[in-house]
Every structure is written in structure tokens, then in C-alpha cells.
Amino acid sequence: MKKKSAIDPRNLPILVTLALFVVMFGAGSFAFIGFFSLQNFLNLFIDNAYLLILAVGMTFVIVSGGIDLSVGSMLALSTMIASSLLEKSHLDPILVIPIVLLAGTAFGFFMGYLIHAFDLPPFIITLAGLYLARGLCYVVSIDTIGITNGFWERAAHAQVIIFDKNFLSPSAVIALVVVLVGLFVARYTGFGRNVYAIGGSEQSAVLMGLPVGRTKVAIYALSGFCSALAGIVFTFYTLSGYALDGKGMELDTIASVVIGGTLLTGGFGSVFGSMLGVLVYGTIQVLIVFQGTLNSWWTRIAIGFLVFVFCVLQRAFDVRAARSAAHQASASATATASAPAGG
Amino acid sequence: MKASKSSSGSIVWPLIALAALLLFNLFFTPNFFKIEIIDGHLFGNVIDIIKNAAPIAILAVGLTLVIATHGIDISVGSVVAISAGVVAMLIGGDLKGEPKYPIVVAMAAAVLVSTLAGMWNGALVSRIGMQPIIATLILFVAGRGIAMVTTNAMVVWLYAKPFALLGQGYWLGLPFSIYIVAFLVLMTALVTRKTAIGLFIEAVGINPTAARFAGINAKNILFWVYAFSGFCAGISGLVVCSTVMSADGNNAGNLFELNAILAVVLGGTSLNGGKFYLMGSMVGALIIQTLTTTIYAFNVPPEISQVVMAIFVYAVSLLQSGKFREKVSLLFRSKEVEA
């Protein structure tokens, strides 16, 4: 790639997302009294902790060129397993949390294995996973299960003071830790580099002798783990398990990741960008709440519009990078060409 | 997505799956094949299956062509909700059943809006060159919002009797929606198989660059295929709205995109594009509905039916997977050697 400008073109999508976030937060601060505060900023992390965790897992999946549609259902299944183990089996949280995390990881592993071992399309396998997890929710219970466990209640109401009276919730702290770990894994581990290599060109990755199969299975297991963790965090908000939790959340997650500059064609993207994507998503929601008269459905329209703008931007970069005429061919070809690495 | 020799490319597999399901019902579900005539209308499980499969089958017609171009349209469920919302708002919830605008006008408007939605997808894919899954993701996310804003976030109930014909009515003893599906499939089959258009679509799906060099206007083919998918979603929305005589922006068409894509894939059309089987997709839609009805017949709570559905999808995907068949045949061969 030509390096004419001082800014690395690979970082451009993230900078655009960052600028967008600053502009939106700034606009809110000017338009509404009480919008601009550290706490309001921290609230973005508190309110979207589960989305942040899902987005980290999804980033790895999408960078590898796959997709995971099961995350919303898996989140719901985790809330169901956690609440029923706590309330019906009266297990200790020390046991419940590992069991839920293990269940999510196993579920992801299972899907990853099918995708890798039998060469099946991720779209269909995780779509079936969406049905499977949602159906299993109802096997656990059709009604809402309330959680009265002391540990859970403390986790729901605890405040981690950051500065003065501004605080984060334990959920938000967990989410930030996940983001940091995600950043580290993506950049500084062999696994992370393999993920980018597979997304760039799976064939090349195989020819380079990278452990493609193992990595692919691990990616989906990781996404399953993140979904389970997000499910636990979600129960900290709702203090209940409900089979309809997280409906449509898979697409909110994908939208956040896309807004964060990750290419759905694979090979390019970053965990940090996905975090910014979630923050943008959260800011839109807060703006609509502050605005007051628009109904909450405008959030979805706004998100759709943003995804549109970002995809057009990405296309513009792509087209400049590789002036290929044919459309679908260029869509996959540019992903391969601009693949080598990402933030 | 990688190219793989996954589907066997014939209608045999889906037909075997459907036959197996029906055979299972023949033995284990009492009166499954019983058909009664009440008031000159045919009633029975089999008729119900065909009738209830209509909305998904209609979507599958459009999606088959989209998937044949190596594309995907995940916005159809949201477009169904938009179509239902538009037609419901134009007919209006008058308790005496007096439509606000003539029903035909309302229906035409809903289909027009849906086709425009499809054209939007088509423009993004063919002109801007976006990946189909992202391009349609936009409308998937925003569409449900648009549907909710159209109906002011309320469920609109309709009382205009004539409109009920589409989803609930009967004609010559059969549910009217069957004729809609049949007409749509017939016209699509005629246009794609009796002219070169079907070949063009497959050519674009195999290699758009090569198709362009061969003199095919790949951009226009892509554009109109997505527009047609939007059109189908519009029709499907009308049927859905008419069946329940209400429009619920939040729930109308929920998960339809998944079911419809499933129907197409079950029908033998590979997600890698290049070949399509319209009749296969129809069999796929019937399989999905038969499975649902079978599960209900066993008094399994409808929510849990999703588990059975998922297991079914895994089974069919595995059967279609070349790698799986290889492994199984290797397994048998090694056993023979041992013996």
C-alpha cells in the first residue's frame, strides 16, 4: 500500500469511528444540559458491558472471515443456566460461574468443530446454533427465574469508584478487562496473528503451515466463552434469567463491530475499534433518551444508517486500494490484498 | 466463504428428507393425512402445511435467485414487517371494516415500498459493491425500526373483510395463498428457465468478472435480483398481515430470513452460488413447515421445537457436506478391510 499520508491507512477506519464518537458525544453535550459528565461517559461502559464482551468475541470471528449468529441466544441460555443453577439447584456462585462459562465454550467449540471438520458454512451452523440455544432456554424454563443470591445482588449494586463520585459497575470492569485481554491476544499472541492470517487468506494460511483448523475451532470456542460471560454480566443487570433475553443482540453486536471498522470480509479489524463501535452504539441510545420525543426504535434506524455510512467509507478505501472493476471479485480480492495485519 | 463441493445439486436429497418426515408421520401421527371437506373447503394437516408454508415459500423464491448470484438477503424479515405495516396503515383499523384507501391501492403501495427496499439493497450490492451480507444487514437493522415508526410502535388490527382473502381465504376449495405461491413460482420458473436470464444469474454467481467479459451486465442482474427479493418480501408481508389481520412491526416476519434461507439451502441451492433449484427451495419450505407441524402434533411446546429444528439443520448440513460423506465412506471402507 502506498504511504503518502502521515496516517497509516490501516488506522483510518478507527480514527473515523473515534471522530464520530467525539462528535456525537460533543453534540449531545452542547444540546442537552447534564449530558457532558464523566459519569455519563462511564455509564456507556456500565450500560453496554455485555455488548462490549460480545463484541470482543465477535471481532475475532469476523476478522477470521466467519460469522457467529448464535451469541444473542447463547447469552440468553447462559442467563437461564445461571439462574436455574442458583435458584433451583442452590449451587454456590463459585461453581455456577465456571459451569456457565464452560457450557458456552463447549457450545462454541461444537459449532467451530462442525465448521472446520466438515467444511460447513459458518452462517448456517451458527444460525442453527441460534435456534438450538434459544430452544434450550425453554427446556430450562419457560418462565422468568429471579435471582436472589447474595453474591449476585452485591455484584449488581456494587460501585467501583474511579474518580471523585464517579463509578463503574463490576460488570463494566469485567468488560474492560475483556477488552484489554482481547487487545493483547489479537496483537501479541500467535493465536491472534493466525486469526488475521486466516481472515486474509485461508488458503495462504494453510500453505504457510499455520494451524488453521485448531485456530478456527478456538475462535468459535472463544466467541462462545464471551457469550457466556456476557450472559453472566447480563444477569447482574436483570437479576433474572429469561428465555427472551438478548433477542436480536447478535446483529447489534455485528453492527457495533462493523462500525468499529472491522471488515466483514475478514482479515482486517481491531478489538479497540469494536469497543469504539459499542460506545457509538451506546451514545446513540443515550442521545435518543435525552431527546425524549423520538421513540426508541429510532436507535435501530440510526444504527442502520451508521452501518451504511461505514460500509460506504470502507468501500471507498477499498476501491482506492485496488482498482478492480468487477464487483464481487473485487470485494473478496481487496480483502485479501489489504489483509496482512490490522490494529 | 470458500468454494466447496457441498451440495449434490439435485432435488433428490430434499425430497428424501420430506418423504422421511411424511413417512414418520404416517406411522406415528394419527390422522395426519386425513383430509375433510367442510363448506366446500379442504381441511387437514397436509393442507395446513402447504398454507402455512406460503410466507416462507414466497420469500424463498426471491432468495433462491439472490443466493444463486453468491449473495444473501438477510433483510427480508424486516421488509415483511415494513410491508405489513404499510398495508395496515393504509387500510386503517376502522372497526366497521371501511378501508381508508382502496385495498388494492394499499396492497400495491406496500409491494412498491418493499420493492424499493429491495432496490436499495440491489444498489448497495451492485453499484457500491458492498458485500451482500453487510448491505442487507443495514436494512435488517433499520427495517424493523422503520416498520415500528410506520405503525407508531403499535399493533394495528384490521377489520376490512376482503383483505382476509389473501391469508385466510379459499378459492376452488383450496387456500388462496397456495395460488399466490404457485403463480409466483410458475412465473419465476418461466422467466428464468425459458429465457437466458436464469443462465445469466448463475453465470454471475460463478464468476462475476467472467460473466461481464462474456457480455452479461452483471451489475443490472444483481440489482434486479435484489429488487425481486424485496418484491417477494412485500407479497409475503401481505399474506402474513392478512393471515393474522394485524401488523406488528416487532414480531411480523421475525426469524423469517433465517427460515427462508434455510428453505433455500435445504432445497439444494449452495450458498456459494452458481446454481439454483426453485422447486428444491419449495420442497425446503415444505420440509420446514412439516417439521414444525410434526413437532406440534407431538405436543412439544412450540418454543422447544427450535431445538429439533436446529438438530435437523445440522443433520441436513452434514449430509450435504462432501467432507462428511468422505469420512463416513472411509469409515465403512476401513471396516471392510478389517473384516
Interface residues (C-beta under 8 A of the other chain):
Chain A: G65 I67 L114 A117 F118 D119 L120 P121 F123 I124 I125 L127 A128 G129 L130 Y131 L132 R134 G135 L136 C137 Y138 V139 I142 E202 A243 L251 D252 I254 A255 V258 L264 T265 N295 W297 W298 T299 R300 I301 I303 G304 F305 V307 F308 C311 V312 R315 D318 V319 A325 A326 H327 Q328 A329 S330 A331
Chain B: M1 K2 S4 S6 H70 I72 L124 V125 S126 I128 G129 M130 Q131 I133 I134 A135 L137 I138 L139 F140 V141 A142 G143 R144 G145 I146 M148 V149 A153 N207 P208 T209 R212 A218 K219 L222 G249 L258 I261 L262 V265 L271 P301 E303 I304 S305 Q306 V307 V308 M309 A310 I311 V313 Y314 S317 L318 S321 G322 K323 F324 K327
